[in-house]
């Protein structure tokens, strides 16, 4: 039997990701077989989870994933662990405008206890009112404990702990603000784990802080068994081909592990290659996938990598790009300084970081039939680049937001070459 627990916070910026990493590392160092999951759409935090736990981190997304996909991911996590720590997204109750998707929704669905990480840097006894409100807003949520984050002194801890425990909720940890546990960020969130120059030392330090600052045995005792969710053998999304070449390096790192697992289970072979190393996709591949990532940070290098670019231009495979991959399939990328970097020119679109605009949200998609996937899909969109110029091509998707409001065409298609800003997560529920 594998137990689970959810780490949440009142809002983004409370430090729950670093706290989660500290817990994962500390438990691993103590000999507990611990795995993790991340609520909602996220590529970056799960990679830090993996570094801390030593096991793959999977996403659990109640809005974008079918129940059987969530069940399969939970089953995979439970296979190799005694405890699964699930990190929430944003604030505990924050989610899509219409429909399930918040951390609280998942906690209720899985009947798992919640540990609330509270940023205590600017409060003392008032914490009791905040925690009481989060504990009582929904009767289907079990707020089982609190971790005090960014405390300043022993006296500060004493004031906070006394206040919280007067409302009958256990404080299981108090973590000080320490400079060497601050993670660098970028426009899509944290800098990727594989770019962190001293990630091993960071994880070790996080584990030390977690061990010293959190009552790990109380955390383990508060966890409850994962639900016995019936799974089936449905593939979350069929593979793009039987031999799929997938770009994988610092410029193309946004690929969900549950898709790779499912595609391999369906008999597909995954063949990674590195555009940044000027590698061409395997010539025998019948599909090429360019995931999202940070190609805008490597525009000059990618533009000079003619082996990579020309191999795409001459390929007969299905070529599919998401977000950053879509940008590379276009005519060019304009970086933040206004420099134009020529890309493959396979799709008639030029994207720009010189004119930044945040676009994010879940998307319901209907595709034109060019992809070997079901017609209706669930996805998310998160980018700062804008379309500088776009010429005529077939649209790839018709898109709606979480309220069901149509938001028009997304992406482009020319024969077997296609892409969009959307990151596809799963087939839409029937």
C-alpha positions as CSV (number, residue, x, y, z in Angstrom):
1,X,0.0,0.0,0.0
2,X,1.4,3.4,-1.0
3,X,0.4,6.5,0.9
4,X,0.0,10.0,-0.4
5,X,-0.1,13.6,0.8
6,X,-0.6,17.0,-0.9
7,X,1.6,20.0,-0.4
8,X,-0.3,23.2,-1.1
9,X,-0.2,27.0,-0.3
10,X,-2.4,30.0,0.0
11,X,-0.9,31.5,-3.1
12,X,1.9,31.3,-5.6
13,X,5.1,32.6,-4.3
14,X,4.7,30.9,-0.9
15,X,7.8,28.7,-1.5
16,X,6.0,25.4,-1.8
17,X,8.2,24.1,-4.6
18,X,11.4,24.5,-2.6
19,X,9.6,23.1,0.5
20,X,8.5,20.1,-1.6
21,X,12.1,19.6,-2.9
22,X,13.4,19.7,0.7
23,X,10.8,17.1,1.8
24,X,11.6,14.8,-1.1
25,X,15.3,15.0,-0.6
26,X,15.1,14.6,3.2
27,X,12.8,11.6,2.9
28,X,15.1,10.0,0.3
29,X,18.1,10.6,2.4
30,X,16.4,8.9,5.3
31,X,15.7,5.8,3.3
32,X,12.1,6.3,2.4
33,X,11.1,5.3,-1.2
34,X,9.4,8.6,-2.1
35,X,7.9,9.6,-5.5
36,X,6.2,12.8,-6.5
37,X,3.6,14.4,-8.7
38,X,2.7,17.9,-9.8
39,X,-0.8,19.2,-10.0
40,X,-1.7,20.9,-13.3
41,X,0.4,21.7,-16.4
42,X,4.1,22.1,-15.6
43,X,7.3,21.0,-17.1
44,X,9.9,22.6,-15.0
45,X,9.0,21.8,-11.4
46,X,8.8,18.1,-12.1
47,X,12.4,18.0,-13.3
48,X,13.5,19.4,-9.9
49,X,11.3,16.8,-8.2
50,X,13.1,14.0,-10.1
51,X,16.5,15.3,-9.0
52,X,15.3,15.3,-5.4
53,X,13.4,12.0,-5.3
54,X,15.5,10.0,-7.8
55,X,12.2,9.0,-9.4
56,X,10.2,10.4,-12.4
57,X,7.6,13.0,-11.4
58,X,4.3,12.8,-13.2
59,X,1.6,15.4,-13.7
60,X,-2.0,15.0,-12.3
61,X,-4.4,17.4,-14.1
62,X,-8.1,17.0,-13.4
63,X,-9.1,19.5,-16.0
64,X,-6.9,18.3,-18.9
65,X,-6.6,14.6,-18.1
66,X,-9.2,11.8,-18.4
67,X,-9.8,9.9,-15.1
68,X,-8.0,6.8,-16.6
69,X,-4.9,8.9,-17.4
70,X,-4.8,10.2,-13.8
71,X,-5.3,6.6,-12.6
72,X,-2.5,5.3,-14.8
73,X,-0.1,8.0,-13.5
74,X,-1.0,7.3,-9.9
75,X,-0.5,3.6,-10.5
76,X,2.9,4.2,-12.0
77,X,4.0,6.3,-9.1
78,X,2.8,3.8,-6.6
79,X,4.7,0.9,-8.2
80,X,8.1,2.1,-6.9
81,X,7.4,4.1,-3.8
82,X,6.1,4.0,-0.2
83,X,5.0,7.6,-0.2
84,X,3.9,10.0,-3.0
85,X,4.1,13.7,-2.4
86,X,1.9,15.7,-4.7
87,X,2.8,19.4,-5.1
88,X,-0.1,21.7,-5.8
89,X,-0.5,24.5,-8.3
90,X,-0.9,28.2,-7.4
91,X,-3.1,28.6,-4.3
92,X,-5.1,25.7,-2.9
93,X,-8.4,26.7,-4.4
94,X,-7.1,28.4,-7.6
95,X,-8.0,26.7,-10.9
96,X,-9.8,27.1,-14.2
97,X,-12.8,29.4,-14.4
98,X,-15.3,26.6,-15.0
99,X,-14.6,23.0,-14.2
100,X,-12.4,21.0,-11.9
101,X,-8.6,21.6,-11.8
102,X,-7.5,23.2,-8.5
103,X,-5.3,21.5,-6.0
104,X,-8.3,21.3,-3.7
105,X,-10.4,19.5,-6.4
106,X,-7.7,16.8,-6.7
107,X,-7.3,16.5,-2.9
108,X,-11.1,15.9,-2.7
109,X,-11.1,13.5,-5.6
110,X,-8.2,11.4,-4.2
111,X,-9.3,11.9,-0.5
112,X,-5.8,12.8,0.5
113,X,-4.7,15.2,3.3
114,X,-3.3,18.6,2.6
115,X,-0.2,20.2,4.2
116,X,-0.4,24.0,3.8
117,X,2.9,25.9,3.3
118,X,2.5,29.4,4.6
119,X,4.8,32.3,3.8
120,X,5.3,33.7,7.3
121,X,7.8,36.5,6.5
122,X,5.3,39.3,7.2
123,X,3.0,38.0,9.8
124,X,2.7,36.5,13.3
125,X,-0.5,35.6,15.1
126,X,-2.7,36.6,12.1
127,X,-1.7,33.3,10.6
128,X,-4.4,31.6,12.6
129,X,-7.1,33.5,10.7
130,X,-5.6,32.6,7.3
131,X,-5.2,28.9,8.2
132,X,-8.6,28.6,9.7
133,X,-10.2,30.1,6.5
134,X,-8.4,27.6,4.3
135,X,-9.3,24.7,6.6
136,X,-13.0,25.5,6.7
137,X,-13.8,26.8,3.3
138,X,-14.6,23.4,1.9
139,X,-15.9,20.5,4.0
140,X,-14.4,17.9,1.6
141,X,-10.8,19.1,2.2
142,X,-8.7,17.7,5.1
143,X,-6.1,20.3,6.0
144,X,-4.0,18.1,8.2
145,X,-1.0,20.2,9.0
146,X,1.0,23.4,8.3
147,X,4.6,24.1,7.4
148,X,5.8,27.6,8.4
149,X,8.0,28.9,5.7
150,X,10.6,31.7,5.8
151,X,10.5,32.1,9.6
152,X,13.0,34.6,11.1
153,X,13.7,33.4,14.6
154,X,12.8,31.0,17.4
155,X,10.5,33.6,18.9
156,X,8.8,34.0,15.5
157,X,8.2,30.3,15.3
158,X,6.8,30.2,18.8
159,X,4.3,33.0,18.1
160,X,3.2,31.3,14.8
161,X,3.0,27.8,16.3
162,X,0.9,28.9,19.3
163,X,-1.5,30.8,17.0
164,X,-2.0,27.9,14.6
165,X,-2.4,25.2,17.2
166,X,-5.1,27.2,19.0
167,X,-7.4,26.3,16.0
168,X,-6.5,22.6,16.3
169,X,-4.2,22.2,13.4
170,X,-0.7,20.7,13.7
171,X,2.5,22.5,12.8
172,X,4.9,19.9,11.4
173,X,7.7,22.2,10.4
174,X,9.3,25.7,10.4
175,X,11.7,26.5,7.6
176,X,14.0,29.6,7.8
177,X,14.8,31.7,4.8
178,X,18.2,30.6,3.6
179,X,20.0,32.2,0.7
180,X,21.4,29.0,-0.8
181,X,17.9,27.6,-1.3
182,X,16.7,30.3,-3.6
183,X,16.2,29.1,-7.2
184,X,16.8,31.4,-10.2
185,X,13.7,32.1,-12.4
186,X,13.0,32.9,-16.0
187,X,9.9,34.1,-17.9
188,X,8.2,30.7,-17.8
189,X,9.1,29.9,-14.2
190,X,12.2,28.4,-12.7
191,X,15.4,27.9,-14.7
192,X,15.4,24.3,-15.8
193,X,17.0,21.8,-13.5
194,X,19.5,20.7,-16.1
195,X,20.7,24.3,-16.4
196,X,21.3,24.6,-12.6
197,X,25.1,24.6,-12.3
198,X,25.1,22.9,-8.9
199,X,21.9,20.9,-8.8
200,X,23.3,18.0,-6.8
201,X,24.6,20.3,-4.1
202,X,21.3,22.2,-4.1
203,X,19.3,19.0,-3.6
204,X,21.7,17.8,-0.8
205,X,21.3,21.2,1.0
206,X,17.6,21.1,0.6
207,X,17.5,17.7,2.2
208,X,19.5,18.9,5.1
209,X,17.1,21.8,5.7
210,X,14.1,19.5,5.4
211,X,15.6,17.1,7.9
212,X,16.4,19.8,10.4
213,X,13.2,21.8,10.0
214,X,10.3,19.4,9.4
215,X,9.0,16.5,11.6
216,X,9.3,13.9,8.8
217,X,7.7,11.2,11.0
218,X,4.6,13.4,11.5
219,X,4.4,14.0,7.8
220,X,4.6,10.3,7.1
221,X,1.9,9.6,9.8
222,X,-0.5,12.2,8.3
223,X,-0.4,10.6,4.8
224,X,-3.3,8.4,3.7
225,X,-3.4,5.5,1.2
226,X,-3.7,6.4,-2.4
227,X,-7.2,5.5,-3.7
228,X,-7.6,2.1,-5.4
229,X,-8.6,3.6,-8.7
230,X,-9.4,1.1,-11.4
231,X,-7.2,1.5,-14.4
232,X,-7.6,0.4,-18.0
233,X,-5.1,0.0,-20.8
234,X,-6.2,3.0,-22.8
235,X,-3.3,5.0,-24.2
236,X,-3.5,8.7,-23.2
237,X,-2.6,9.6,-26.7
238,X,-1.6,7.3,-29.6
239,X,2.0,7.7,-30.7
240,X,2.8,10.1,-33.5
241,X,4.5,7.2,-35.3
242,X,6.2,3.9,-34.7
243,X,9.7,5.5,-34.7
244,X,9.5,9.0,-33.2
245,X,12.6,11.3,-33.2
246,X,12.2,13.7,-30.3
247,X,14.3,16.9,-29.9
248,X,15.7,16.8,-26.4
249,X,18.2,19.4,-25.0
250,X,18.2,22.7,-23.2
251,X,16.2,24.3,-26.0
252,X,13.6,21.5,-26.3
253,X,12.8,20.1,-22.8
254,X,9.0,20.4,-22.4
255,X,7.7,16.9,-22.9
256,X,5.3,15.1,-20.5
257,X,6.7,11.8,-19.2
258,X,3.2,10.1,-19.2
259,X,3.1,10.5,-23.0
260,X,6.5,8.9,-23.5
261,X,5.5,6.0,-21.2
262,X,2.3,5.6,-23.1
263,X,3.9,5.7,-26.5
264,X,6.5,3.1,-25.5
265,X,3.8,0.9,-24.1
266,X,2.0,1.2,-27.5
267,X,5.2,-0.2,-29.2
268,X,6.7,3.1,-30.4
269,X,10.4,3.6,-30.3
270,X,11.6,7.0,-29.0
271,X,14.8,8.3,-30.6
272,X,16.2,11.5,-29.0
273,X,18.3,14.0,-30.8
274,X,19.8,17.4,-30.0
275,X,19.2,20.4,-32.3
276,X,21.6,22.4,-30.2
277,X,24.3,19.9,-31.0
278,X,23.4,20.2,-34.7
279,X,22.1,16.6,-34.8
280,X,19.6,15.5,-37.4
281,X,16.7,13.3,-36.5
282,X,17.1,9.6,-37.3
283,X,16.5,9.1,-41.0
284,X,14.3,6.0,-40.3
285,X,11.9,8.0,-38.1
286,X,8.4,8.2,-39.4
287,X,7.6,11.1,-37.1
288,X,9.6,14.0,-35.7
289,X,8.5,15.9,-32.6
290,X,9.9,19.3,-31.6
291,X,8.6,19.9,-28.0
292,X,8.4,23.3,-26.4
293,X,11.3,24.8,-24.5
294,X,13.6,27.9,-24.8
295,X,14.7,28.1,-28.4
296,X,14.5,31.9,-28.1
297,X,17.6,31.8,-25.8
298,X,19.6,29.9,-28.5
299,X,18.3,31.6,-31.7
300,X,21.7,32.3,-33.1
301,X,23.1,28.8,-32.5
302,X,20.0,27.1,-33.9
303,X,20.1,29.3,-37.0
304,X,23.7,28.3,-37.6
305,X,23.0,24.6,-37.2
306,X,22.4,23.8,-40.9
307,X,22.6,20.0,-40.5
308,X,19.6,20.1,-38.1
309,X,17.6,22.7,-40.1
310,X,18.2,21.0,-43.5
311,X,17.4,17.6,-42.2
312,X,13.9,18.9,-41.4
313,X,13.5,20.5,-44.7
314,X,14.3,17.3,-46.6
315,X,12.4,14.9,-44.3
316,X,9.4,12.9,-45.4
317,X,8.3,12.2,-41.9
318,X,5.3,13.8,-40.1
319,X,6.8,16.8,-38.3
320,X,4.9,18.2,-35.3
321,X,6.0,21.2,-33.1
322,X,4.6,22.6,-29.9
323,X,5.2,26.1,-28.7
324,X,9.0,26.5,-29.0
325,X,9.0,23.7,-31.5
326,X,6.3,25.5,-33.5
327,X,8.5,28.6,-33.5
328,X,11.4,26.7,-35.0
329,X,9.2,25.3,-37.7
330,X,8.5,28.9,-38.7
331,X,10.4,31.4,-40.9
332,X,12.2,32.9,-38.0
333,X,12.5,33.9,-34.3
334,X,13.0,37.5,-33.2
335,X,14.8,37.6,-29.9
336,X,14.3,40.1,-27.0
337,X,17.0,42.4,-28.5
338,X,15.2,42.5,-31.9
339,X,17.6,40.2,-33.8
340,X,16.0,38.0,-36.4
341,X,17.2,34.3,-36.5
342,X,16.2,32.3,-39.5
343,X,14.6,29.0,-38.8
344,X,13.3,26.1,-41.0
345,X,10.7,28.1,-43.0
346,X,8.5,25.0,-43.1
347,X,5.5,27.0,-41.7
348,X,4.8,30.6,-42.7
349,X,5.1,32.3,-39.3
350,X,7.6,34.6,-37.6
351,X,7.5,34.9,-33.8
352,X,8.9,37.6,-31.6
353,X,10.2,38.1,-28.1
354,X,10.9,41.8,-28.8
355,X,7.1,42.4,-28.4
356,X,6.4,40.3,-25.3
357,X,2.9,39.4,-24.2
358,X,1.9,36.7,-21.7
359,X,-0.6,34.2,-23.1
360,X,-1.6,31.4,-20.8
361,X,-4.6,29.1,-20.1
362,X,-6.1,25.8,-20.7
363,X,-7.4,25.0,-24.2
364,X,-10.0,22.6,-25.7
365,X,-8.9,21.7,-29.2
366,X,-10.4,20.2,-32.3
367,X,-7.8,19.3,-34.9
368,X,-8.1,19.2,-38.6
369,X,-7.4,15.5,-38.9
370,X,-3.7,15.8,-39.7
371,X,-2.6,14.3,-36.4
372,X,-2.9,10.6,-35.6
373,X,-4.9,11.5,-32.4
374,X,-8.5,11.7,-31.5
375,X,-10.2,14.8,-32.9
376,X,-10.9,16.5,-29.5
377,X,-8.0,17.2,-27.2
378,X,-7.1,19.0,-24.0
379,X,-4.1,21.3,-23.9
380,X,-2.6,24.4,-22.3
381,X,-0.9,27.5,-23.7
382,X,1.9,29.4,-21.9
383,X,4.2,31.7,-23.7
384,X,5.5,35.3,-23.9
385,X,6.3,35.4,-27.6
386,X,3.9,36.9,-30.1
387,X,3.3,36.3,-33.8
388,X,5.1,39.0,-35.8
389,X,4.0,37.9,-39.2
390,X,1.9,35.0,-40.6
391,X,1.0,34.0,-44.1
392,X,-1.6,31.6,-45.5
393,X,-1.6,28.0,-44.4
394,X,-4.3,25.6,-43.2
395,X,-5.2,26.0,-39.5
396,X,-4.2,23.0,-37.3
397,X,-6.7,23.5,-34.4
398,X,-10.0,25.2,-33.5
399,X,-9.6,26.3,-29.9
400,X,-11.9,27.2,-26.9
401,X,-11.0,28.5,-23.5
402,X,-12.1,26.9,-20.2
403,X,-15.5,28.6,-20.4
404,X,-16.2,27.0,-23.8
405,X,-15.7,30.4,-25.5
406,X,-14.3,30.0,-29.1
407,X,-10.9,31.7,-29.4
408,X,-10.4,30.9,-33.1
409,X,-7.7,29.1,-35.0
410,X,-4.5,27.9,-33.4
411,X,-1.4,26.8,-35.3
412,X,-0.7,26.0,-38.9
413,X,-0.4,23.0,-41.2
414,X,1.2,22.3,-44.5
415,X,0.7,18.7,-45.4
416,X,2.6,16.6,-42.9
417,X,4.2,19.6,-41.2
418,X,2.2,21.2,-38.4
419,X,2.5,23.0,-35.1
420,X,0.9,25.4,-32.7
421,X,1.5,27.2,-29.4
422,X,-0.6,24.5,-27.6
423,X,0.9,21.8,-25.4
424,X,-1.3,18.8,-25.8
425,X,-1.9,16.8,-22.6
426,X,-4.6,14.2,-23.3
427,X,-7.6,13.2,-25.3
428,X,-10.8,15.1,-24.2
429,X,-13.2,13.0,-22.1
430,X,-16.1,11.6,-24.1
